[in-house]
């Protein structure tokens, strides 16, 4: 059975989150000035670790940043971050 869950993001360059192996990252946005990802998951599948990489505008993009997820803004657009799924 597929469900959509919300996962909080740290404002860090790298973080690892545990997700079911069968997942699809749908969106990244802010809610109450905090970043979150919405992910469709099959909760009956085994868990895996997923590397999430976040870079600010103008920063060098890590070569491990393979799949673009989305962009979010903090502080009324003063800070802009770009989120990738790593390998």
N, CA, C and O atoms as a Maestro MAE file, in Angstrom:
{
 s_m_m2io_version
 :::
 2.0.0
}

f_m_ct {
 s_m_title
 :::
 protein
 m_atom[348] {
  # First column is atom index #
  i_m_mmod_type
  r_m_x_coord
  r_m_y_coord
  r_m_z_coord
  i_m_residue_number
  s_m_chain_name
  s_m_pdb_residue_name
  s_m_pdb_atom_name
  i_m_atomic_number
  :::
  1 25 0.837 -1.178 0.000 1 A "UNK " " N  " 7
  2 3 0.000 0.000 0.000 1 A "UNK " " CA " 6
  3 2 0.889 1.252 0.000 1 A "UNK " " C  " 6
  4 15 1.804 1.368 0.816 1 A "UNK " " O  " 8
  5 25 0.625 2.151 -0.886 2 A "UNK " " N  " 7
  6 3 1.411 3.383 -0.966 2 A "UNK " " CA " 6
  7 2 0.754 4.478 -0.133 2 A "UNK " " C  " 6
  8 15 -0.468 4.601 -0.057 2 A "UNK " " O  " 8
  9 25 1.631 5.266 0.488 3 A "UNK " " N  " 7
  10 3 1.192 6.393 1.301 3 A "UNK " " CA " 6
  11 2 2.145 7.550 1.042 3 A "UNK " " C  " 6
  12 15 3.253 7.345 0.547 3 A "UNK " " O  " 8
  13 25 1.722 8.757 1.373 4 A "UNK " " N  " 7
  14 3 2.606 9.919 1.272 4 A "UNK " " CA " 6
  15 2 2.942 10.376 2.684 4 A "UNK " " C  " 6
  16 15 2.058 10.632 3.502 4 A "UNK " " O  " 8
  17 25 4.246 10.472 2.950 5 A "UNK " " N  " 7
  18 3 4.739 10.916 4.250 5 A "UNK " " CA " 6
  19 2 5.558 12.180 4.086 5 A "UNK " " C  " 6
  20 15 6.093 12.463 3.014 5 A "UNK " " O  " 8
  21 25 5.644 12.928 5.165 6 A "UNK " " N  " 7
  22 3 6.437 14.152 5.212 6 A "UNK " " CA " 6
  23 2 7.689 13.877 6.050 6 A "UNK " " C  " 6
  24 15 7.611 13.308 7.138 6 A "UNK " " O  " 8
  25 25 8.843 14.293 5.520 7 A "UNK " " N  " 7
  26 3 10.124 14.115 6.205 7 A "UNK " " CA " 6
  27 2 10.781 15.483 6.353 7 A "UNK " " C  " 6
  28 15 10.867 16.242 5.388 7 A "UNK " " O  " 8
  29 25 11.239 15.795 7.552 8 A "UNK " " N  " 7
  30 3 11.916 17.073 7.760 8 A "UNK " " CA " 6
  31 2 13.335 17.016 7.205 8 A "UNK " " C  " 6
  32 15 13.973 15.963 7.207 8 A "UNK " " O  " 8
  33 25 13.812 18.144 6.739 9 A "UNK " " N  " 7
  34 3 15.177 18.272 6.232 9 A "UNK " " CA " 6
  35 2 15.980 19.159 7.169 9 A "UNK " " C  " 6
  36 15 15.476 20.158 7.682 9 A "UNK " " O  " 8
  37 25 17.226 18.784 7.383 10 A "UNK " " N  " 7
  38 3 18.160 19.658 8.083 10 A "UNK " " CA " 6
  39 2 18.734 20.637 7.070 10 A "UNK " " C  " 6
  40 15 18.843 20.315 5.887 10 A "UNK " " O  " 8
  41 25 19.097 21.819 7.522 11 A "UNK " " N  " 7
  42 3 19.765 22.768 6.634 11 A "UNK " " CA " 6
  43 2 21.264 22.488 6.752 11 A "UNK " " C  " 6
  44 15 22.024 23.274 7.317 11 A "UNK " " O  " 8
  45 25 21.659 21.337 6.199 12 A "UNK " " N  " 7
  46 3 23.045 20.859 6.185 12 A "UNK " " CA " 6
  47 2 23.377 20.431 4.766 12 A "UNK " " C  " 6
  48 15 22.484 20.163 3.962 12 A "UNK " " O  " 8
  49 25 24.665 20.370 4.466 13 A "UNK " " N  " 7
  50 3 25.065 19.900 3.143 13 A "UNK " " CA " 6
  51 2 24.682 18.446 2.911 13 A "UNK " " C  " 6
  52 15 24.251 18.088 1.815 13 A "UNK " " O  " 8
  53 25 24.834 17.601 3.936 14 A "UNK " " N  " 7
  54 3 24.612 16.166 3.778 14 A "UNK " " CA " 6
  55 2 23.790 15.628 4.933 14 A "UNK " " C  " 6
  56 15 23.995 15.996 6.089 14 A "UNK " " O  " 8
  57 25 22.860 14.753 4.599 15 A "UNK " " N  " 7
  58 3 22.136 14.011 5.624 15 A "UNK " " CA " 6
  59 2 21.657 12.699 5.026 15 A "UNK " " C  " 6
  60 15 21.456 12.588 3.817 15 A "UNK " " O  " 8
  61 25 21.481 11.724 5.874 16 A "UNK " " N  " 7
  62 3 20.995 10.422 5.450 16 A "UNK " " CA " 6
  63 2 19.650 10.199 6.116 16 A "UNK " " C  " 6
  64 15 19.494 10.407 7.319 16 A "UNK " " O  " 8
  65 25 18.675 9.770 5.313 17 A "UNK " " N  " 7
  66 3 17.372 9.444 5.883 17 A "UNK " " CA " 6
  67 2 17.028 8.001 5.537 17 A "UNK " " C  " 6
  68 15 17.426 7.487 4.491 17 A "UNK " " O  " 8
  69 25 16.285 7.360 6.431 18 A "UNK " " N  " 7
  70 3 15.835 5.987 6.198 18 A "UNK " " CA " 6
  71 2 14.462 6.044 5.562 18 A "UNK " " C  " 6
  72 15 13.541 6.683 6.072 18 A "UNK " " O  " 8
  73 25 14.347 5.355 4.426 19 A "UNK " " N  " 7
  74 3 13.099 5.292 3.675 19 A "UNK " " CA " 6
  75 2 12.837 3.854 3.260 19 A "UNK " " C  " 6
  76 15 13.771 3.056 3.177 19 A "UNK " " O  " 8
  77 25 11.593 3.515 3.000 20 A "UNK " " N  " 7
  78 3 11.355 2.225 2.356 20 A "UNK " " CA " 6
  79 2 12.039 2.202 0.988 20 A "UNK " " C  " 6
  80 15 12.119 3.230 0.315 20 A "UNK " " O  " 8
  81 25 12.531 1.037 0.578 21 A "UNK " " N  " 7
  82 3 13.213 0.919 -0.722 21 A "UNK " " CA " 6
  83 2 12.335 1.396 -1.871 21 A "UNK " " C  " 6
  84 15 12.825 2.010 -2.819 21 A "UNK " " O  " 8
  85 25 11.045 1.115 -1.788 22 A "UNK " " N  " 7
  86 3 10.106 1.560 -2.815 22 A "UNK " " CA " 6
  87 2 9.588 2.946 -2.414 22 A "UNK " " C  " 6
  88 15 8.675 3.075 -1.599 22 A "UNK " " O  " 8
  89 25 10.194 3.966 -3.006 23 A "UNK " " N  " 7
  90 3 9.788 5.332 -2.682 23 A "UNK " " CA " 6
  91 2 9.935 6.216 -3.913 23 A "UNK " " C  " 6
  92 15 10.657 5.894 -4.857 23 A "UNK " " O  " 8
  93 25 9.234 7.329 -3.872 24 A "UNK " " N  " 7
  94 3 9.342 8.342 -4.917 24 A "UNK " " CA " 6
  95 2 9.270 9.706 -4.234 24 A "UNK " " C  " 6
  96 15 8.260 10.050 -3.622 24 A "UNK " " O  " 8
  97 25 10.341 10.470 -4.345 25 A "UNK " " N  " 7
  98 3 10.357 11.807 -3.745 25 A "UNK " " CA " 6
  99 2 9.514 12.715 -4.630 25 A "UNK " " C  " 6
  100 15 9.790 12.864 -5.820 25 A "UNK " " O  " 8
  101 25 8.493 13.316 -4.049 26 A "UNK " " N  " 7
  102 3 7.532 14.103 -4.807 26 A "UNK " " CA " 6
  103 2 7.849 15.593 -4.819 26 A "UNK " " C  " 6
  104 15 7.737 16.253 -5.852 26 A "UNK " " O  " 8
  105 25 8.248 16.118 -3.659 27 A "UNK " " N  " 7
  106 3 8.373 17.569 -3.560 27 A "UNK " " CA " 6
  107 2 9.234 17.951 -2.367 27 A "UNK " " C  " 6
  108 15 9.337 17.207 -1.391 27 A "UNK " " O  " 8
  109 25 9.848 19.117 -2.461 28 A "UNK " " N  " 7
  110 3 10.517 19.733 -1.317 28 A "UNK " " CA " 6
  111 2 9.983 21.161 -1.231 28 A "UNK " " C  " 6
  112 15 9.945 21.883 -2.227 28 A "UNK " " O  " 8
  113 25 9.571 21.555 -0.026 29 A "UNK " " N  " 7
  114 3 9.020 22.882 0.206 29 A "UNK " " CA " 6
  115 2 9.257 23.261 1.659 29 A "UNK " " C  " 6
  116 15 9.705 22.449 2.468 29 A "UNK " " O  " 8
  117 25 8.947 24.501 1.966 30 A "UNK " " N  " 7
  118 3 9.000 24.906 3.364 30 A "UNK " " CA " 6
  119 2 7.585 24.941 3.941 30 A "UNK " " C  " 6
  120 15 6.604 25.195 3.243 30 A "UNK " " O  " 8
  121 25 7.525 24.679 5.230 31 A "UNK " " N  " 7
  122 3 6.289 24.785 5.985 31 A "UNK " " CA " 6
  123 2 6.672 25.401 7.323 31 A "UNK " " C  " 6
  124 15 7.504 24.856 8.048 31 A "UNK " " O  " 8
  125 25 6.070 26.526 7.646 32 A "UNK " " N  " 7
  126 3 6.423 27.259 8.868 32 A "UNK " " CA " 6
  127 2 7.918 27.584 8.906 32 A "UNK " " C  " 6
  128 15 8.562 27.484 9.950 32 A "UNK " " O  " 8
  129 25 8.454 27.973 7.754 33 A "UNK " " N  " 7
  130 3 9.860 28.370 7.577 33 A "UNK " " CA " 6
  131 2 10.851 27.250 7.896 33 A "UNK " " C  " 6
  132 15 11.980 27.514 8.309 33 A "UNK " " O  " 8
  133 25 10.421 25.986 7.702 34 A "UNK " " N  " 7
  134 3 11.294 24.827 7.853 34 A "UNK " " CA " 6
  135 2 11.171 23.965 6.601 34 A "UNK " " C  " 6
  136 15 10.074 23.825 6.060 34 A "UNK " " O  " 8
  137 25 12.289 23.377 6.122 35 A "UNK " " N  " 7
  138 3 12.234 22.557 4.911 35 A "UNK " " CA " 6
  139 2 11.736 21.133 5.183 35 A "UNK " " C  " 6
  140 15 12.074 20.509 6.189 35 A "UNK " " O  " 8
  141 25 10.917 20.646 4.237 36 A "UNK " " N  " 7
  142 3 10.386 19.286 4.308 36 A "UNK " " CA " 6
  143 2 10.385 18.676 2.913 36 A "UNK " " C  " 6
  144 15 10.391 19.387 1.908 36 A "UNK " " O  " 8
  145 25 10.376 17.335 2.870 37 A "UNK " " N  " 7
  146 3 10.162 16.597 1.633 37 A "UNK " " CA " 6
  147 2 8.904 15.765 1.802 37 A "UNK " " C  " 6
  148 15 8.638 15.229 2.878 37 A "UNK " " O  " 8
  149 25 8.134 15.661 0.726 38 A "UNK " " N  " 7
  150 3 6.981 14.778 0.694 38 A "UNK " " CA " 6
  151 2 7.344 13.615 -0.207 38 A "UNK " " C  " 6
  152 15 7.774 13.798 -1.346 38 A "UNK " " O  " 8
  153 25 7.161 12.406 0.327 39 A "UNK " " N  " 7
  154 3 7.646 11.209 -0.355 39 A "UNK " " CA " 6
  155 2 6.549 10.147 -0.367 39 A "UNK " " C  " 6
  156 15 5.960 9.823 0.665 39 A "UNK " " O  " 8
  157 25 6.291 9.617 -1.561 40 A "UNK " " N  " 7
  158 3 5.352 8.492 -1.694 40 A "UNK " " CA " 6
  159 2 6.135 7.218 -1.406 40 A "UNK " " C  " 6
  160 15 7.166 6.964 -2.028 40 A "UNK " " O  " 8
  161 25 5.649 6.422 -0.470 41 A "UNK " " N  " 7
  162 3 6.376 5.219 -0.061 41 A "UNK " " CA " 6
  163 2 5.452 4.007 -0.060 41 A "UNK " " C  " 6
  164 15 4.237 4.119 0.103 41 A "UNK " " O  " 8
  165 25 6.069 2.851 -0.248 42 A "UNK " " N  " 7
  166 3 5.407 1.580 0.003 42 A "UNK " " CA " 6
  167 2 5.977 1.089 1.329 42 A "UNK " " C  " 6
  168 15 7.056 0.498 1.376 42 A "UNK " " O  " 8
  169 25 5.238 1.341 2.402 43 A "UNK " " N  " 7
  170 3 5.741 1.061 3.749 43 A "UNK " " CA " 6
  171 2 5.983 -0.425 3.999 43 A "UNK " " C  " 6
  172 15 6.629 -0.787 4.982 43 A "UNK " " O  " 8
  173 25 5.471 -1.291 3.120 44 A "UNK " " N  " 7
  174 3 5.690 -2.725 3.312 44 A "UNK " " CA " 6
  175 2 7.050 -3.177 2.778 44 A "UNK " " C  " 6
  176 15 7.454 -4.314 3.019 44 A "UNK " " O  " 8
  177 25 7.766 -2.303 2.054 45 A "UNK " " N  " 7
  178 3 9.081 -2.680 1.531 45 A "UNK " " CA " 6
  179 2 10.163 -2.452 2.593 45 A "UNK " " C  " 6
  180 15 9.962 -1.706 3.552 45 A "UNK " " O  " 8
  181 25 11.298 -3.100 2.404 46 A "UNK " " N  " 7
  182 3 12.418 -2.973 3.338 46 A "UNK " " CA " 6
  183 2 12.960 -1.554 3.331 46 A "UNK " " C  " 6
  184 15 12.850 -0.837 2.337 46 A "UNK " " O  " 8
  185 25 13.550 -1.158 4.461 47 A "UNK " " N  " 7
  186 3 14.147 0.168 4.563 47 A "UNK " " CA " 6
  187 2 15.515 0.225 3.897 47 A "UNK " " C  " 6
  188 15 16.205 -0.786 3.768 47 A "UNK " " O  " 8
  189 25 15.888 1.420 3.480 48 A "UNK " " N  " 7
  190 3 17.222 1.683 2.952 48 A "UNK " " CA " 6
  191 2 17.626 3.084 3.407 48 A "UNK " " C  " 6
  192 15 16.792 3.855 3.882 48 A "UNK " " O  " 8
  193 25 18.893 3.401 3.259 49 A "UNK " " N  " 7
  194 3 19.377 4.739 3.589 49 A "UNK " " CA " 6
  195 2 19.531 5.536 2.308 49 A "UNK " " C  " 6
  196 15 20.065 5.034 1.319 49 A "UNK " " O  " 8
  197 25 19.066 6.775 2.322 50 A "UNK " " N  " 7
  198 3 19.116 7.653 1.160 50 A "UNK " " CA " 6
  199 2 19.908 8.898 1.541 50 A "UNK " " C  " 6
  200 15 19.626 9.545 2.549 50 A "UNK " " O  " 8
  201 25 20.904 9.224 0.718 51 A "UNK " " N  " 7
  202 3 21.719 10.411 0.939 51 A "UNK " " CA " 6
  203 2 21.019 11.619 0.320 51 A "UNK " " C  " 6
  204 15 20.662 11.607 -0.858 51 A "UNK " " O  " 8
  205 25 20.832 12.648 1.121 52 A "UNK " " N  " 7
  206 3 20.242 13.903 0.662 52 A "UNK " " CA " 6
  207 2 21.327 14.973 0.747 52 A "UNK " " C  " 6
  208 15 21.962 15.147 1.786 52 A "UNK " " O  " 8
  209 25 21.530 15.681 -0.354 53 A "UNK " " N  " 7
  210 3 22.563 16.712 -0.438 53 A "UNK " " CA " 6
  211 2 21.878 18.046 -0.703 53 A "UNK " " C  " 6
  212 15 21.055 18.162 -1.611 53 A "UNK " " O  " 8
  213 25 22.226 19.050 0.097 54 A "UNK " " N  " 7
  214 3 21.638 20.382 -0.042 54 A "UNK " " CA " 6
  215 2 22.751 21.388 -0.265 54 A "UNK " " C  " 6
  216 15 23.719 21.433 0.494 54 A "UNK " " O  " 8
  217 25 22.610 22.198 -1.313 55 A "UNK " " N  " 7
  218 3 23.594 23.237 -1.613 55 A "UNK " " CA " 6
  219 2 22.892 24.575 -1.771 55 A "UNK " " C  " 6
  220 15 21.803 24.656 -2.340 55 A "UNK " " O  " 8
  221 25 23.521 25.613 -1.266 56 A "UNK " " N  " 7
  222 3 23.005 26.956 -1.464 56 A "UNK " " CA " 6
  223 2 23.364 27.459 -2.857 56 A "UNK " " C  " 6
  224 15 24.296 26.961 -3.489 56 A "UNK " " O  " 8
  225 25 22.625 28.437 -3.318 57 A "UNK " " N  " 7
  226 3 22.923 29.057 -4.607 57 A "UNK " " CA " 6
  227 2 24.346 29.601 -4.592 57 A "UNK " " C  " 6
  228 15 24.754 30.268 -3.641 57 A "UNK " " O  " 8
  229 25 25.098 29.314 -5.649 58 A "UNK " " N  " 7
  230 3 26.476 29.777 -5.761 58 A "UNK " " CA " 6
  231 2 27.498 28.827 -5.183 58 A "UNK " " C  " 6
  232 15 28.699 29.021 -5.375 58 A "UNK " " O  " 8
  233 25 27.049 27.802 -4.477 59 A "UNK " " N  " 7
  234 3 27.975 26.820 -3.902 59 A "UNK " " CA " 6
  235 2 28.329 25.772 -4.954 59 A "UNK " " C  " 6
  236 15 27.569 25.550 -5.896 59 A "UNK " " O  " 8
  237 25 29.472 25.136 -4.790 60 A "UNK " " N  " 7
  238 3 29.885 24.063 -5.689 60 A "UNK " " CA " 6
  239 2 28.999 22.845 -5.469 60 A "UNK " " C  " 6
  240 15 28.728 22.470 -4.328 60 A "UNK " " O  " 8
  241 25 28.550 22.227 -6.553 61 A "UNK " " N  " 7
  242 3 27.688 21.052 -6.471 61 A "UNK " " CA " 6
  243 2 28.561 19.805 -6.391 61 A "UNK " " C  " 6
  244 15 29.420 19.575 -7.243 61 A "UNK " " O  " 8
  245 25 28.328 19.009 -5.359 62 A "UNK " " N  " 7
  246 3 29.066 17.765 -5.149 62 A "UNK " " CA " 6
  247 2 28.773 16.797 -6.291 62 A "UNK " " C  " 6
  248 15 27.640 16.722 -6.766 62 A "UNK " " O  " 8
  249 25 29.790 16.055 -6.733 63 A "UNK " " N  " 7
  250 3 29.599 15.088 -7.819 63 A "UNK " " CA " 6
  251 2 28.674 13.946 -7.421 63 A "UNK " " C  " 6
  252 15 28.163 13.242 -8.292 63 A "UNK " " O  " 8
  253 25 28.448 13.748 -6.123 64 A "UNK " " N  " 7
  254 3 27.518 12.713 -5.660 64 A "UNK " " CA " 6
  255 2 26.060 13.148 -5.804 64 A "UNK " " C  " 6
  256 15 25.159 12.321 -5.661 64 A "UNK " " O  " 8
  257 25 25.813 14.421 -6.081 65 A "UNK " " N  " 7
  258 3 24.451 14.947 -6.225 65 A "UNK " " CA " 6
  259 2 23.918 14.549 -7.595 65 A "UNK " " C  " 6
  260 15 24.148 15.250 -8.580 65 A "UNK " " O  " 8
  261 25 23.213 13.433 -7.661 66 A "UNK " " N  " 7
  262 3 22.812 12.848 -8.944 66 A "UNK " " CA " 6
  263 2 21.431 13.264 -9.416 66 A "UNK " " C  " 6
  264 15 21.249 13.550 -10.600 66 A "UNK " " O  " 8
  265 25 20.462 13.305 -8.527 67 A "UNK " " N  " 7
  266 3 19.084 13.546 -8.951 67 A "UNK " " CA " 6
  267 2 18.548 14.791 -8.246 67 A "UNK " " C  " 6
  268 15 18.459 14.827 -7.019 67 A "UNK " " O  " 8
  269 25 18.193 15.804 -9.026 68 A "UNK " " N  " 7
  270 3 17.624 17.026 -8.464 68 A "UNK " " CA " 6
  271 2 16.230 16.742 -7.921 68 A "UNK " " C  " 6
  272 15 15.400 16.128 -8.593 68 A "UNK " " O  " 8
  273 25 15.983 17.203 -6.683 69 A "UNK " " N  " 7
  274 3 14.682 17.010 -6.049 69 A "UNK " " CA " 6
  275 2 13.863 18.293 -6.095 69 A "UNK " " C  " 6
  276 15 12.686 18.275 -6.455 69 A "UNK " " O  " 8
  277 25 14.489 19.401 -5.731 70 A "UNK " " N  " 7
  278 3 13.746 20.656 -5.716 70 A "UNK " " CA " 6
  279 2 14.528 21.755 -5.041 70 A "UNK " " C  " 6
  280 15 15.648 21.553 -4.572 70 A "UNK " " O  " 8
  281 25 13.915 22.927 -5.002 71 A "UNK " " N  " 7
  282 3 14.516 24.126 -4.420 71 A "UNK " " CA " 6
  283 2 13.566 24.681 -3.372 71 A "UNK " " C  " 6
  284 15 12.349 24.668 -3.556 71 A "UNK " " O  " 8
  285 25 14.126 25.169 -2.271 72 A "UNK " " N  " 7
  286 3 13.304 25.852 -1.274 72 A "UNK " " CA " 6
  287 2 14.005 27.120 -0.824 72 A "UNK " " C  " 6
  288 15 15.216 27.277 -0.979 72 A "UNK " " O  " 8
  289 25 13.204 28.024 -0.261 73 A "UNK " " N  " 7
  290 3 13.722 29.311 0.196 73 A "UNK " " CA " 6
  291 2 13.402 29.502 1.677 73 A "UNK " " C  " 6
  292 15 12.360 29.066 2.166 73 A "UNK " " O  " 8
  293 25 14.323 30.167 2.377 74 A "UNK " " N  " 7
  294 3 14.126 30.540 3.772 74 A "UNK " " CA " 6
  295 2 14.324 32.045 3.912 74 A "UNK " " C  " 6
  296 15 14.866 32.694 3.018 74 A "UNK " " O  " 8
  297 25 13.886 32.585 5.023 75 A "UNK " " N  " 7
  298 3 14.054 34.008 5.345 75 A "UNK " " CA " 6
  299 2 13.542 34.901 4.210 75 A "UNK " " C  " 6
  300 15 14.252 35.776 3.713 75 A "UNK " " O  " 8
  301 25 12.286 34.652 3.817 76 A "UNK " " N  " 7
  302 3 11.629 35.454 2.772 76 A "UNK " " CA " 6
  303 2 12.408 35.486 1.473 76 A "UNK " " C  " 6
  304 15 12.426 36.506 0.785 76 A "UNK " " O  " 8
  305 25 13.055 34.376 1.128 77 A "UNK " " N  " 7
  306 3 13.768 34.263 -0.137 77 A "UNK " " CA " 6
  307 2 15.212 34.725 -0.083 77 A "UNK " " C  " 6
  308 15 15.906 34.668 -1.098 77 A "UNK " " O  " 8
  309 25 15.685 35.178 1.065 78 A "UNK " " N  " 7
  310 3 17.076 35.623 1.183 78 A "UNK " " CA " 6
  311 2 18.034 34.441 1.038 78 A "UNK " " C  " 6
  312 15 19.113 34.589 0.465 78 A "UNK " " O  " 8
  313 25 17.651 33.269 1.551 79 A "UNK " " N  " 7
  314 3 18.462 32.056 1.442 79 A "UNK " " CA " 6
  315 2 17.753 31.077 0.517 79 A "UNK " " C  " 6
  316 15 16.575 30.782 0.716 79 A "UNK " " O  " 8
  317 25 18.461 30.568 -0.500 80 A "UNK " " N  " 7
  318 3 17.884 29.646 -1.461 80 A "UNK " " CA " 6
  319 2 18.743 28.385 -1.493 80 A "UNK " " C  " 6
  320 15 19.959 28.453 -1.672 80 A "UNK " " O  " 8
  321 25 18.089 27.228 -1.316 81 A "UNK " " N  " 7
  322 3 18.785 25.952 -1.255 81 A "UNK " " CA " 6
  323 2 18.235 25.001 -2.324 81 A "UNK " " C  " 6
  324 15 17.050 25.029 -2.657 81 A "UNK " " O  " 8
  325 25 19.126 24.164 -2.847 82 A "UNK " " N  " 7
  326 3 18.796 23.208 -3.899 82 A "UNK " " CA " 6
  327 2 19.101 21.817 -3.374 82 A "UNK " " C  " 6
  328 15 20.199 21.560 -2.880 82 A "UNK " " O  " 8
  329 25 18.130 20.919 -3.480 83 A "UNK " " N  " 7
  330 3 18.205 19.604 -2.849 83 A "UNK " " CA " 6
  331 2 18.343 18.521 -3.908 83 A "UNK " " C  " 6
  332 15 17.634 18.522 -4.914 83 A "UNK " " O  " 8
  333 25 19.280 17.583 -3.664 84 A "UNK " " N  " 7
  334 3 19.560 16.484 -4.565 84 A "UNK " " CA " 6
  335 2 19.554 15.170 -3.807 84 A "UNK " " C  " 6
  336 15 19.830 15.130 -2.608 84 A "UNK " " O  " 8
  337 25 19.238 14.099 -4.516 85 A "UNK " " N  " 7
  338 3 19.439 12.762 -3.968 85 A "UNK " " CA " 6
  339 2 20.799 12.301 -4.422 85 A "UNK " " C  " 6
  340 15 21.117 12.370 -5.610 85 A "UNK " " O  " 8
  341 25 21.604 11.833 -3.496 86 A "UNK " " N  " 7
  342 3 22.961 11.398 -3.819 86 A "UNK " " CA " 6
  343 2 23.023 9.911 -4.086 86 A "UNK " " C  " 6
  344 15 22.046 9.180 -3.925 86 A "UNK " " O  " 8
  345 25 24.216 9.485 -4.503 87 A "UNK " " N  " 7
  346 3 24.413 8.043 -4.707 87 A "UNK " " CA " 6
  347 2 25.331 7.502 -3.666 87 A "UNK " " C  " 6
  348 15 25.625 6.307 -3.662 87 A "UNK " " O  " 8
  :::
 }
 m_bond[347] {
  # First column is bond index #
  i_m_from
  i_m_to
  i_m_order
  :::
  1 1 2 1
  2 2 3 1
  3 3 4 2
  4 3 5 1
  5 5 6 1
  6 6 7 1
  7 7 8 2
  8 7 9 1
  9 9 10 1
  10 10 11 1
  11 11 12 2
  12 11 13 1
  13 13 14 1
  14 14 15 1
  15 15 16 2
  16 15 17 1
  17 17 18 1
  18 18 19 1
  19 19 20 2
  20 19 21 1
  21 21 22 1
  22 22 23 1
  23 23 24 2
  24 23 25 1
  25 25 26 1
  26 26 27 1
  27 27 28 2
  28 27 29 1
  29 29 30 1
  30 30 31 1
  31 31 32 2
  32 31 33 1
  33 33 34 1
  34 34 35 1
  35 35 36 2
  36 35 37 1
  37 37 38 1
  38 38 39 1
  39 39 40 2
  40 39 41 1
  41 41 42 1
  42 42 43 1
  43 43 44 2
  44 43 45 1
  45 45 46 1
  46 46 47 1
  47 47 48 2
  48 47 49 1
  49 49 50 1
  50 50 51 1
  51 51 52 2
  52 51 53 1
  53 53 54 1
  54 54 55 1
  55 55 56 2
  56 55 57 1
  57 57 58 1
  58 58 59 1
  59 59 60 2
  60 59 61 1
  61 61 62 1
  62 62 63 1
  63 63 64 2
  64 63 65 1
  65 65 66 1
  66 66 67 1
  67 67 68 2
  68 67 69 1
  69 69 70 1
  70 70 71 1
  71 71 72 2
  72 71 73 1
  73 73 74 1
  74 74 75 1
  75 75 76 2
  76 75 77 1
  77 77 78 1
  78 78 79 1
  79 79 80 2
  80 79 81 1
  81 81 82 1
  82 82 83 1
  83 83 84 2
  84 83 85 1
  85 85 86 1
  86 86 87 1
  87 87 88 2
  88 87 89 1
  89 89 90 1
  90 90 91 1
  91 91 92 2
  92 91 93 1
  93 93 94 1
  94 94 95 1
  95 95 96 2
  96 95 97 1
  97 97 98 1
  98 98 99 1
  99 99 100 2
  100 99 101 1
  101 101 102 1
  102 102 103 1
  103 103 104 2
  104 103 105 1
  105 105 106 1
  106 106 107 1
  107 107 108 2
  108 107 109 1
  109 109 110 1
  110 110 111 1
  111 111 112 2
  112 111 113 1
  113 113 114 1
  114 114 115 1
  115 115 116 2
  116 115 117 1
  117 117 118 1
  118 118 119 1
  119 119 120 2
  120 119 121 1
  121 121 122 1
  122 122 123 1
  123 123 124 2
  124 123 125 1
  125 125 126 1
  126 126 127 1
  127 127 128 2
  128 127 129 1
  129 129 130 1
  130 130 131 1
  131 131 132 2
  132 131 133 1
  133 133 134 1
  134 134 135 1
  135 135 136 2
  136 135 137 1
  137 137 138 1
  138 138 139 1
  139 139 140 2
  140 139 141 1
  141 141 142 1
  142 142 143 1
  143 143 144 2
  144 143 145 1
  145 145 146 1
  146 146 147 1
  147 147 148 2
  148 147 149 1
  149 149 150 1
  150 150 151 1
  151 151 152 2
  152 151 153 1
  153 153 154 1
  154 154 155 1
  155 155 156 2
  156 155 157 1
  157 157 158 1
  158 158 159 1
  159 159 160 2
  160 159 161 1
  161 161 162 1
  162 162 163 1
  163 163 164 2
  164 163 165 1
  165 165 166 1
  166 166 167 1
  167 167 168 2
  168 167 169 1
  169 169 170 1
  170 170 171 1
  171 171 172 2
  172 171 173 1
  173 173 174 1
  174 174 175 1
  175 175 176 2
  176 175 177 1
  177 177 178 1
  178 178 179 1
  179 179 180 2
  180 179 181 1
  181 181 182 1
  182 182 183 1
  183 183 184 2
  184 183 185 1
  185 185 186 1
  186 186 187 1
  187 187 188 2
  188 187 189 1
  189 189 190 1
  190 190 191 1
  191 191 192 2
  192 191 193 1
  193 193 194 1
  194 194 195 1
  195 195 196 2
  196 195 197 1
  197 197 198 1
  198 198 199 1
  199 199 200 2
  200 199 201 1
  201 201 202 1
  202 202 203 1
  203 203 204 2
  204 203 205 1
  205 205 206 1
  206 206 207 1
  207 207 208 2
  208 207 209 1
  209 209 210 1
  210 210 211 1
  211 211 212 2
  212 211 213 1
  213 213 214 1
  214 214 215 1
  215 215 216 2
  216 215 217 1
  217 217 218 1
  218 218 219 1
  219 219 220 2
  220 219 221 1
  221 221 222 1
  222 222 223 1
  223 223 224 2
  224 223 225 1
  225 225 226 1
  226 226 227 1
  227 227 228 2
  228 227 229 1
  229 229 230 1
  230 230 231 1
  231 231 232 2
  232 231 233 1
  233 233 234 1
  234 234 235 1
  235 235 236 2
  236 235 237 1
  237 237 238 1
  238 238 239 1
  239 239 240 2
  240 239 241 1
  241 241 242 1
  242 242 243 1
  243 243 244 2
  244 243 245 1
  245 245 246 1
  246 246 247 1
  247 247 248 2
  248 247 249 1
  249 249 250 1
  250 250 251 1
  251 251 252 2
  252 251 253 1
  253 253 254 1
  254 254 255 1
  255 255 256 2
  256 255 257 1
  257 257 258 1
  258 258 259 1
  259 259 260 2
  260 259 261 1
  261 261 262 1
  262 262 263 1
  263 263 264 2
  264 263 265 1
  265 265 266 1
  266 266 267 1
  267 267 268 2
  268 267 269 1
  269 269 270 1
  270 270 271 1
  271 271 272 2
  272 271 273 1
  273 273 274 1
  274 274 275 1
  275 275 276 2
  276 275 277 1
  277 277 278 1
  278 278 279 1
  279 279 280 2
  280 279 281 1
  281 281 282 1
  282 282 283 1
  283 283 284 2
  284 283 285 1
  285 285 286 1
  286 286 287 1
  287 287 288 2
  288 287 289 1
  289 289 290 1
  290 290 291 1
  291 291 292 2
  292 291 293 1
  293 293 294 1
  294 294 295 1
  295 295 296 2
  296 295 297 1
  297 297 298 1
  298 298 299 1
  299 299 300 2
  300 299 301 1
  301 301 302 1
  302 302 303 1
  303 303 304 2
  304 303 305 1
  305 305 306 1
  306 306 307 1
  307 307 308 2
  308 307 309 1
  309 309 310 1
  310 310 311 1
  311 311 312 2
  312 311 313 1
  313 313 314 1
  314 314 315 1
  315 315 316 2
  316 315 317 1
  317 317 318 1
  318 318 319 1
  319 319 320 2
  320 319 321 1
  321 321 322 1
  322 322 323 1
  323 323 324 2
  324 323 325 1
  325 325 326 1
  326 326 327 1
  327 327 328 2
  328 327 329 1
  329 329 330 1
  330 330 331 1
  331 331 332 2
  332 331 333 1
  333 333 334 1
  334 334 335 1
  335 335 336 2
  336 335 337 1
  337 337 338 1
  338 338 339 1
  339 339 340 2
  340 339 341 1
  341 341 342 1
  342 342 343 1
  343 343 344 2
  344 343 345 1
  345 345 346 1
  346 346 347 1
  347 347 348 2
  :::
 }
}
